[in-house]
């Protein structure tokens, strides 16, 4: 006869077993016990992911779920939200001792406002880099996430982020930037800028957190538009020749003219 421990019942009173029983009793999911156990394992995995055991989280840190990046630089599409991607829950360094020291040392008068602005930009940079470099990442925040963490309007976060990108030369990608959401050429500008500075594709990919294939795709389109502009092709004709959308062509034309203003199309002479 198989020995049954006195404590076997205690050991069996687990969340996992309770979930399996709930699925059988309340939802009528009967049949394969193995399938129910696999489902319970997946649910436990999600709980562990979204409610991690605190690892000595100190004052000023905040737990928030972000979007995990993909090595394949997965594209987004209209209607897809952050919740449709793989998620990761991390502790984020929201308010550090250095922040408090900076606040205490802010001078009075007009310089105080500038010091406050610089501090908020540093916090944005720190939060984005924390997600990029985290062992469970790369993890990406949205502008709305940053707004909640820092306590500033989304519009202000957007302005500060653009400023810190310009000042540091860092890409500092948000969730939308990483997945290339929206119509703005957010990816193309830094890639083309590094390309025009003579940086090779592999290094551009490393600096901008892109795959080398994505970098090559952007640059090939850029060169096609530049070549056609050099041949005096009108932008609307470039869209027809290349098969690119007029919006994408306009973005590339803007970038080409930024570095090669001599290629600006001239209006036809009046008759």
C-alpha positions in Angstrom: 0.0 0.0 0.0 1.3 3.4 -0.9 2.3 5.5 2.1 0.2 8.7 2.6 1.9 11.4 4.7 -0.1 13.0 7.5 0.9 16.3 5.9 -0.1 15.5 2.3 -3.3 17.4 2.6 -1.5 20.5 4.0 0.9 20.4 1.1 -1.9 20.2 -1.4 -3.7 23.3 -0.3 -2.0 25.6 -2.8 -3.1 28.4 -5.1 -2.4 26.1 -8.0 -4.7 23.4 -6.8 -7.4 25.9 -5.8 -7.3 27.3 -9.3 -7.6 23.9 -10.9 -10.6 23.1 -8.7 -12.2 26.4 -9.5 -11.9 25.8 -13.2 -13.5 22.4 -12.8 -16.3 23.5 -10.5 -17.3 27.0 -11.6 -16.4 27.0 -15.3 -17.1 23.4 -16.3 -13.6 22.9 -17.7 -13.5 19.2 -17.2 -11.7 16.5 -19.3 -8.0 16.7 -19.4 -6.5 17.3 -15.9 -3.2 17.9 -17.6 -4.5 20.8 -19.6 -6.0 22.4 -16.4 -2.7 22.0 -14.6 -0.8 23.6 -17.5 -3.3 26.5 -17.5 -2.7 26.8 -13.7 1.0 26.9 -14.2 0.7 29.7 -16.8 -1.5 31.7 -14.4 1.0 31.3 -11.6 3.7 32.4 -14.0 1.8 35.6 -14.8 1.3 36.3 -11.1 5.0 35.9 -10.5 5.7 38.2 -13.4 3.3 41.0 -12.3 3.6 40.7 -8.6 7.3 40.0 -8.1 8.7 39.4 -4.6 10.2 42.7 -3.4 14.0 42.7 -3.6 14.8 45.3 -0.9 13.1 48.1 -2.7 14.1 51.3 -1.1 12.5 54.7 -0.6 11.8 56.5 -3.8 11.3 53.4 -5.9 8.0 52.4 -7.6 6.8 49.1 -9.0 5.3 49.5 -12.5 4.6 47.2 -15.4 6.2 48.2 -18.7 6.6 46.7 -22.2 9.4 44.3 -22.9 11.3 45.0 -26.1 12.0 42.4 -28.8 15.3 41.6 -30.5 13.5 41.4 -33.8 12.3 45.1 -33.5 8.7 44.0 -33.8 6.5 46.6 -35.6 3.4 48.0 -34.0 0.1 48.5 -35.9 -2.9 50.7 -35.4 -5.2 49.7 -32.5 -2.5 47.7 -30.7 -1.9 48.8 -27.2 0.9 48.3 -24.7 -1.0 45.5 -23.1 -0.9 43.5 -26.4 2.9 43.1 -26.1 4.9 41.1 -23.7 4.9 42.9 -20.3 7.5 43.0 -17.5 7.0 44.4 -14.0 10.0 46.2 -12.5 10.9 48.6 -9.7 11.8 52.0 -11.1 14.1 54.6 -9.5 11.6 57.5 -9.3 13.0 59.7 -6.6 16.6 59.2 -5.5 18.7 60.8 -2.8 20.6 62.7 -5.5 17.2 64.2 -6.6 16.5 65.4 -3.1 20.0 66.8 -2.7 19.5 68.7 -5.9 16.1 70.1 -4.8 17.6 71.2 -1.5 20.4 73.0 -3.3 18.2 74.8 -5.9 19.0 78.5 -5.8 16.3 81.2 -5.4 15.1 83.4 -8.2 14.9 82.6 -11.9 17.7 80.0 -11.7 15.5 77.9 -9.6 13.1 77.2 -12.5 15.9 76.1 -14.7 17.4 73.9 -12.1 14.0 72.2 -11.6 13.7 71.7 -15.4 17.1 70.1 -15.5 16.2 67.8 -12.6 13.1 66.6 -14.3 15.0 65.9 -17.6 17.6 63.9 -15.6 14.8 61.8 -14.0 13.3 61.0 -17.4 16.7 60.0 -18.8 17.4 57.8 -15.7 14.1 56.0 -15.9 14.4 55.2 -19.6 18.0 54.0 -19.2 17.0 51.9 -16.2 14.5 50.0 -18.4 16.9 49.6 -21.3 19.7 48.2 -19.1 17.6 46.0 -16.7 18.4 42.3 -16.7 14.7 41.5 -17.3 14.5 44.0 -20.2 14.9 45.9 -22.3 11.7 47.4 -20.8 10.1 50.4 -22.4 7.9 53.1 -20.8 5.3 55.2 -22.6 5.1 58.9 -22.3 2.0 58.3 -20.1 4.0 56.0 -17.9 6.7 58.6 -17.4 4.0 61.2 -16.7 2.6 59.0 -13.9 6.0 58.2 -12.5 7.3 61.8 -12.4 4.0 63.6 -11.9 4.2 65.9 -14.9 1.7 66.3 -17.8 2.4 64.1 -20.9 2.9 67.2 -23.0 5.6 68.4 -20.6 7.3 65.0 -20.6 7.3 65.0 -24.4 9.0 68.4 -24.5 11.6 67.5 -21.9 12.4 64.2 -23.6 13.0 65.9 -26.9 15.3 68.4 -25.2 17.4 65.8 -23.4 17.7 63.8 -26.6 19.1 66.9 -28.4 21.4 67.8 -25.5 22.9 64.3 -25.0 22.7 62.8 -28.4 21.0 59.7 -26.9 18.1 58.0 -28.5 16.3 57.3 -25.2 13.5 55.2 -26.8 10.0 55.1 -25.3 7.6 52.2 -26.0 6.2 53.9 -29.1 9.6 54.9 -30.4 10.9 51.3 -30.0 8.0 49.8 -31.9 7.9 52.6 -34.4 4.3 53.7 -33.7 2.9 56.9 -35.1 3.8 58.9 -38.2 6.7 60.9 -37.0 10.1 59.8 -38.4 11.5 59.3 -34.9 13.7 56.5 -35.9 14.9 57.8 -39.2 16.3 61.1 -37.9 19.0 59.7 -35.6 19.8 56.9 -37.9 20.3 59.2 -40.9 22.2 61.7 -38.7 24.7 59.0 -37.7 24.9 57.7 -41.3 25.7 61.2 -42.6 28.4 61.5 -39.9 30.2 58.5 -41.4 29.2 55.9 -38.9 28.8 52.3 -40.2 25.5 50.4 -40.1 26.6 48.0 -37.3 27.5 50.8 -35.0 24.3 52.8 -35.9 22.3 49.7 -35.0 24.1 49.4 -31.6 23.7 53.1 -30.8 20.0 53.3 -31.7 18.9 50.0 -30.3 17.8 48.7 -33.7 18.5 45.6 -35.7 21.0 46.0 -38.4 18.4 44.9 -40.9 16.1 47.8 -39.8 18.9 50.3 -40.1 19.8 49.0 -43.6 16.1 49.3 -44.6 15.9 52.9 -43.5 19.2 53.9 -45.2 18.3 52.2 -48.5 15.1 54.2 -48.7 16.9 57.4 -47.7 19.5 56.8 -50.5 16.8 56.1 -53.0 15.0 59.4 -52.2 18.3 61.3 -52.3 19.3 59.8 -55.7 15.9 60.7 -57.2 16.1 64.3 -55.8 19.5 64.6 -57.4 17.9 63.6 -60.7 15.3 66.4 -60.2 12.5 64.0 -59.6 9.5 65.7 -57.9 8.6 64.3 -54.4 5.1 63.2 -55.7 6.8 61.3 -58.5 9.2 59.6 -56.0 6.3 58.0 -54.2 5.1 56.5 -57.5 8.6 55.3 -58.6 9.6 53.8 -55.2 6.2 52.5 -54.0 6.7 54.4 -50.7 3.7 56.2 -49.2 3.7 60.0 -49.8 4.1 60.5 -46.0 7.2 58.4 -45.8 8.7 60.1 -48.9 8.0 63.5 -47.3 9.9 62.4 -44.2 12.9 61.3 -46.2 12.9 64.4 -48.3 12.9 66.5 -45.2 16.0 64.5 -43.9 17.8 64.7 -47.3 17.4 68.4 -47.5 18.6 68.8 -43.9 22.0 67.5 -45.0 21.9 68.3 -48.7 20.0 71.5 -49.2 21.4 71.8 -52.7 19.0 69.0 -53.7 15.9 71.1 -53.0 13.5 70.8 -55.9 13.0 74.0 -57.8 9.6 75.1 -59.1 9.2 74.9 -62.9 9.9 78.2 -64.7 6.8 80.3 -65.4 5.8 80.7 -69.0 
